[in-house]
Amino acid sequence: MPGSAQASILSRPGRSLRHAELLIGHVNLAASMQETGEHFITLVEGLEQAGVRQHVIVRNATLAKRISAIGGVEVGPVVNSPVLAYCLMPGIDVAHVHEPAAGQAGLLLALTRSIPYVLTHRGAVTPGGNPVSKAIYRRAAAVICQDDSELAILRHWLPGLDVDIVPDIERHGPAWRHLRLYQNSQRMPIAGNNGIQ
């Protein structure tokens, strides 16, 4: 089964991780289910089917209840700030922040705990021009968007930004593209290491 999502081994300096050993920490601070809820639930289900362990911290109580119904997924307390999400995130291998507000939690995890993070950008809105917003996008191990129009917006906003187009997975579909990004983020230098800015 070489090359398949089930057979891949995820590497991090000093150790190898199989999917069952990998712990992904999701942070989703969207206030309503309409913002990212169904896409998020589908991704968590797809990763669970692939045998990936997950810890989820969300802002929306309804979303937390829906995620808690997925077997094998740990759901932390409902939070309303990126700092609280950061403080309550257990030791994980990779963080996946699902919108720019949660990016602050990802940045804190990278800077203080050397945990790489993947950032999902949705919509045709350009992130803020402040230095923190730019740092969130630049320091992400991977930035995901859904289509070419979002890619063009991000590249116009921050030229040279490496962005991957990863469409939402279908209901009960495989999450292999996300798994590959998590794998690659394990291999990237972390902030403060080897001159990463």
N, C-alpha and C positions, 0 to 999 in steps of 0.2 A: 504494500500500500504506500510506496514512496510518493511524496508530494501531496498526499491527501492531508486534510486538516487533522484527522484522527491520528495520523502517524507522525506528525511533526513534533520536534522537541524544541522547546523555547529555551534560549540560552541567556544567561546573565553572568557577568564575571564571577567565576568560582563555582558555578552550579548550572545544572540543566533542569528545565522544568517541562513536565508533560502537562497536557491540558488539565488533568485532574489535580495537579499540584499547583497550578497557576491560580492566583487569587486576584480578580479584577475588582476594583472599587469604583462603583458608579456614583457620580454626584449629579443630580438633576434638580435644579432650583427653580424650575418653571412653576409659576403660581397656579396655572390651570392645566387641566388635561388636554385642552385643545392645542396647546403650544407644542408639546412633544410626546404626550402620553402614550398613544397607541404605537408609535414607532419605537419608543423606548421599551415598552412591554414586549414587543415582538423581538427586539434584539436580545433582551434578557432571556426570553424563552429559547431563542436559537442558540445562545451560548450555553444555557443549561443543558440542552439536548446534546451539545458537543462535549459535555462533561467538564465544563469550566466552572470553578467555584467563584461565587460572586457575593460581594457585600454592597448593598444599595443604601444610599442616603438621599432622601428627597424632601422637597418642601411641601408637596401636596399630599394631604392625608388620604384622599381617595386613591391616588396613585400608589401610595405605600400599601394600602389594603390589597389592591390588585396584584402588586408584586409579591406580597407575602403569601399569596395563594399558589405561587410557583414553587414547587418542591425543590429543596436544595439551595435556595437563595436566602441569604441572611439579609434582613431589612433592619437598618438602624432606626433611631428615633427621627421623627419629622423635625426638620430644622428650617430656619428662615434666613440664614446668612452663610456666606462662604467660609467665614472664620469658624463658625460652629461646626460646619461640615468637615473642615480640616481637623478640628480638635477631636471629633468623634470617629474619624476614619481609623480603623485598626491597621496593623501592619499588612500592607498589600504589595503585590508585585508591580501592578500598573493601575493607574487611575484613568477613568474615562469620564471627562466632564462634558455634559451634554448641551451646554449653552454657555455663552460668554460670561454670564454672572457667576456660574460655577467655576469658571476659569481661574478666579482668584484662589479657590481652594486647591486647584491643580498646581498653580504657581507656588503656593506655600508648601505643598507636599514635595515639589521638586527642589525648592531652595533649602528646606529645613530637614527633610528626610531622604533626599536623593531618590525619590520615587518618580519615575517618568510618567507623563500623562498624555493622553490623546484628547484632543478637543474637537467636538462636533460643532460646526457653524451651520446655522439654518437661516434661510431667508435672504432677501435682497437688501438688507440693511448693512451699511458699513459700520464696523465697530468704532468706538470712540477714538479720537485722535490723541488721547492722553498717553503718557509713557507707560502706565500700568497696563492698559489695553494692548499696547504694542508688545510689551514684555510677555504677556500671557500667550499671544500668538507665536512670537519668536521662540520662546522657550519650550513650547509643546514639542514632544517627541514626534507627533503627527497631528496634522490638522485635516479634518474630514469635512467635505461639503457634499451636497447631493447632486449637483449638475453643473454644466458649463457656465451658466449665468452667475451662479454663486462663486465659481472659480474665478471668473473675470473680475467680479467685484472685489474679491480678496486680493488678487494680484495687482489691481489698480491701487487699492488702499495701501498695500505693503509690498512693493516690488521685491521680487526674489523670495517671497514666502513659498515654501514647499507645501503644496496642498494636494491631497488625494481625493478623487471623486469616488465615493462609496455610496451607491444608492441604498435606500432602506431595503432591508430584507423582506421577503414575502412572508406572510403568516406561515409559521412552521417551516420556514426555509432555513438553509444553512447560513451560518455566520462566518464563513471561512475568510472573507475579506477583512472583517474586523479582527479575527484571530491573527491574520498575517500582520496587521498593523501593530497589534499587541506584541507579537513576536519581534518585529523590527524595533519597537521602542525599547525592548530589553537590551538590544545591542548598541543603542546610541549612547554617546557620552552624555553624562548628566550635567546639569548646570554647575558651574564652578570647577568642572573637571576638564582638563585639556583646553582651557581658554574659551570655553563656550560662553557666549555673551547673552 
